Amino acid sequence: MIKFCESCQLETEHILAKVYDEDEEPGDGTETLICQRCGHSDLEPSLVPDPIDLPNLGLCCECGSELEVRNVIFINKRLPEKYQGLGWGCLICNLPADGAVVVLCENCFKKYTEPSSEAERLILSKCCAGYPKDNIRIEMSNEWEDFRHGPGHELPNF
């Protein structure tokens, strides 16, 4: 049986958040669901996050979904000159904001981090060209210059 948001009729598989009380365990059926589209919930109004306060990451770089886009990945490649200054950077290493950024929906992030088989692993192909909320995506290239933190300040490789 598919459940829908009582307010906007969005299927509950597109949930924005599951909220638990301190004494509840995730997965025990006691979580409160918050709809990503309209923010409907059975929580007290003061506890429901204001949709305006949620970060707008735009569309998923891989599938184009606008739902559950809340995963940000910094890629160790420098953006083309046209887009430099609008990516990731580092104040500690004094790196300019020239690094490629990928935003993924929950479904694509799971395929990227926990594929059911190696053949189904998501290979990242597009990144943000500018701020994620602007929804401009470009194909990444292996020819792009490496862009990494300085020695002793390495990012984990996924």
Secondary structure, 3 states (H helix, E strand, C coil): CCCECCCCCCEHHHEEEEECCCCCCCCCCCCEEEECCCCCCCCCHHHCCCHHHCCCCCCCCCCCCCCCEEEEEEEEEECCHHHCCCCEEECCCCEEEEEEEEEEEHHHHHHHHCCCCHHHCCCCCEEECCCHHHCCEEECCCCCCECCCCCCCCCCCC
